[in-house]
Amino acid sequence: MNIYISGLSYGINDADLNELFSAYGETSSAKVIMDRESGRSRGFGFVEMTSDTDGQKAINELNGAEYDQKTISVSVARPRTERPSNGGGRGGYNNSRRY
């Protein structure tokens, strides 16, 4: 089961996340997502647990819990959706605006 965790303190690393979830069962991976430019945590991460039962127990017990002085949200991770590759709409010229 793949689990999404948000609201993480910026000081949390992969090992911390793994330790937190391993109390509920075997984890196969734990990853805090880092910002590419700054190298700092983005405040969320993913944990993969080998057992769906253990994963659901971790979600039930950790969602809304306080961890490292922050309240975390824990849920089943949704599959990643593809984003359009048109540059995200930032900085493009919009000729419908009148200045």
Secondary structure, DSSP 4 states (H G I P E B T S, - for coil): -EEEEES--TT--HHHHHHHHHTTS-EEEEEEEE-TTT--EEEEEEEEES-HHHHHHHHHHHTT-EETTEE-EEEEPPPPPPPPSSGGGSS---TT---
